[in-house]
Amino acid sequence: MKKSAVVLLSLLLTFPFINLSAQLDQPMTGPIVATTSAHQDRLLLYDVGNDAFRELSFGVGEHHFWDFSPDGCRVLFTVDAGDNNLPSMFSARLDGSDLQSLVQYDDDFNPAQGNPWGIWEPDWSSTGQIAFTILRDIPQPDGEIIRHRHIAWISAEQPEPEFASVTGRENSPIWSPDGEWLAYVSYEERVPGSDVFSTAVPTVEPSPGQVTEELPTIFEADLWV
């Protein structure tokens, strides 16, 4: 069913309080289009087969729909109900029931222990694993907050995140159709050359004690698997 379902991504979030539309008693036959409302306060499911729609709301916060489960019977979404803009990830049945929080953290990564983490752009593979960008806000001595982004994944047997990246500059994981490969974008910092599309010629190593000019840098995205 997932292959026949059209997925439209958009923004939404909320918490475990379900408010379903009056059309829940009408069975959904598919294909199904999923998106979020203009106010980003609920998920919208449109059944192309019988020209019916369904609204799913999970509390107060910004909703984002991301994917369907491999069997097409569940929706994957994030909800941002906090002040730090770090969303949590959930799944639910197409009628809004059986709401599940999908990620479990150990003590080192538990947001409740003062280590703020959030989840963004999850992707559900055909074999059941869920990959996502995990967001972590790192406070600096000067008070600035730097957000690190890592690629991680979970499975039904392993709800604690398994990290697939370490630099903190990775985004946008997507599974291959067979669920065996994970593609993602990694950003690297470099000194631009004569234009922003060229890399500068490496500079000569300075002599000991010599003060060197700090060169401006840009971030460049590369695709990895």
Buried (B, 14 or more C-beta within 10 A) or exposed (E): EBEEBEBEEBBBBBBEEBEBBEEBEEEBEBBBBBBBBEEBBBBBBBBBEEEBBBBBBBBEBBBBBBBBBBEBBBBBBBBBBBEBBBBBBBBBBBBBEEBEEBBEBEEEBEBEEEBBBBBBBBBBBBEBBBBBBBBBBEEEEEEEEEBBBBBBBBEEEEBEBEEBBEEBBBBBBBBEEEBEEBBBBBBEEEEBEEEEEEEEEEEEEEEEEEEEEEEEEEEBEEEBE
